[in-house]
Amino acid sequence: MKKKSLGIALSAALIAATTPVIAYEECPFSGFYGGVQLGGNFLSGRETVGTSGSTAIGVPVVSLESINTFSKRAVRRNSFAGEIFAGYGCDIWDQVYLGAEIFVKGARATATNVDDANSAILTAPATTLSQDIATQVRTRLRPWEFGIDFRPGFLLCDDALLYGRVGYSYNRASIRTATTYSSSLTVAGVTTAFPTNSVIVDSHRHTGALRLGLGLEQELCDNLTLRTDYTYSRYRKVNTSGSNALLSALVIPGAAPVPISSTVSNNTTSRLISHAFMIGLSYYW
């Protein structure tokens, strides 16, 4: 029995000595990393603007017909973008990869100016009421934002990683809305222009964006990789509104002044989306 056990042990030792050792190659995308990216940022979205203007004359008040507008405008802005990032990742099972990174992104993100003008002329026997209302809207994001992304991925081969991106970024949106309302009344051929009324609203709101993306990362040499990706960001909508009332008087020779009041208001909703195409380098420790 002892001779048999000794023979088995010698055979196992001989097999171990003659079998080549297979070394495990560590995933080149595992560990802590940092890097930079450059590319283009394409900002788009939609502005929804509602305005209203009205005039009232005399005591008791006689309300003249009001003018109301509602418009939707697409906004676009293309700009250069840069990003710095740092994170950690590893292959968690077979060819499945999981990573997470924080980032700071910079891009000029002023959408555009939206100009909208409307006029209305109402006529009655020997009377004409003319009204004009114009609105200008400017929406912009702070030129830099920060956030966190998760990067689930799949190792295509020893030196190539296909990954997705799911995350959230934080920014600040600013909306400036300026609405001007003017009106005039013509009675029996005599035109009276009422004072122009306007309202300007500056709104600053913190807003976040859901980020989704897809990318490819390729090892260039030890510790250095090249990556390119696309990221879609959808920002939360931002609302702003304001109104203003203006009191004045119409002076008629030989008669008491006639009180005049006008009211103007606006309501704006902005929804922005960005598409970023980036290419960059990562260094792994």
Sequence and secondary structure as in RCSB ss.txt:
>XXXX:A:sequence
MKKKSLGIALSAALIAATTPVIAYEECPFSGFYGGVQLGGNFLSGRETVGTSGSTAIGVPVVSLESINTFSKRAV
RRNSFAGEIFAGYGCDIWDQVYLGAEIFVKGARATATNVDDANSAILTAPATTLSQDIATQVRTRLRPWEFGIDF
RPGFLLCDDALLYGRVGYSYNRASIRTATTYSSSLTVAGVTTAFPTNSVIVDSHRHTGALRLGLGLEQELCDNLT
LRTDYTYSRYRKVNTSGSNALLSALVIPGAAPVPISSTVSNNTTSRLISHAFMIGLSYYW
>XXXX:A:secstr
 HHHHHHHHHHHHHHHHHS        TT EEEEEEEEEEEEEEEEEEEEEEEEEEETTTTEE   EEEEEEEEE
EEEEEEEEEEEEEEEEEETTEEEEEEEEEEEE EEEEEEEEEEEEEEEETTEEEEEEEEEEEEEEE SEEEEEEE
EEEEEEETTEEEEEEEEEEEEEEEEEEEEEEEEEEEETTEEEE   EEEEEEEEEEEEEEEEEEEEEEEEETTEE
EEEEEEEEEE  EEEEEEEEEEEEE  TTS  EEEEEEEEEEEEEEEEEEEEEEEEEEE 
